[in-house]
Amino acid sequence: FRIRVDEKSLFLVVESADDIPERIMADESRLRQILVNLVGNAVKFTESGGIKISTDFEQLDENHISLSISVQDTGIGISRDEQDVIFDSFKQQEGQSSRKYGGTGLGLAISRKLSRLMGGTLTVDSEKGNGSTFTLSLESVEIDSDTNLPPENRENQEKVQFTGERILAVDDVQTNLLLLQHILTSAGARVITADSGQAAIDLVERDSVDLIIMDIRMPGMDGRTAASRIREIPAYRNTPIIALTASVSITREKNHQNTFDGWAYKPFKAHELLRTIHQFLNRPAESSAMRNFGQRLWDEYREFPEELRTVHQKHIEDKVILPARRLVQSMTLGEAREYLEELEAVSKTLDWPALRQLSGELASAVKTYRIDIVREKIHFLSEGTDGK
């Protein structure tokens, strides 16, 4: 739903209850179909604001929980007397334009039948003009008995908590700003907002912040231009600036390479966004030895014959630089192993000593489950061929 959500300038966020079991025993295909129908409807009938998907549970005994999954939107809403009718096949609420919204009215009927086949219920709480919340409730769901989770899953679930750091959120969509403010303040950050690139520049010229999260696509001055202007202010040359975008491919653009420190992708999950921000706020200062190594890494690459660099440039961008930019934000141990294999192959193909040394250091970190060290090391690779 990412493309449609972005086209309509909606937010889409996923929130999970703390300590919810990692894995359950359920009919995956039916559950997926229900959620696809519910989220699809939410996007279809919401013109402003957005959608929140949330999960909650109640522990019944050591091996079972009751599970609820809610899809809440800020759309057109449903009147009380029509809330039962919408679950009938081929029925749509009165006044709903099939030409405008499309569909046959089968989605909710199918979803309710699937929920019953799973031993659950599907209900709606709505008011005309004030959005809707559809809730799937499943009773006595069995928890997966295999509790030996790999280290990367445990690392990914660490709760992020800030200590009053000041974060500037920049987005032209008010609902996105409200969502960012809610997520960040709930984690202990102090948040200030700006609704345009120029407003962000005006703000940082008279105030100080520890990190900036900047939407790239904004009317007037876009995020890249605003970030570049902020970089010209001496006090903000080293301030982390994270780009917020719905397009993974936008990180390919050369103009973004030296402007942003990292990327967060819409629709984002709250814990992933927090982890990305936390990583940059807690990044240790590089020692001179580390900076020198980063310089040597890319100096060696630039010393390769031009024809050799031309042959391998796209492969290095696609398999080394771009994955590094994604992995410094969020990485599992499995992804680290796969990335390490790619680096080892490239270092052998090009006879690249610094990359071979880095691969060896990464291998040691992976063996000891030190994801934090892996992120620190591949930071050099995320800087690309223009790294300094």
Summary of the structure (lengths in Angstrom):
residues: 388
radius of gyration: 23.8
end to end distance: 37.9
largest distance: 74.0
contacts: 1171
relative contact order: 0.09
helix: 49%
strand: 19%
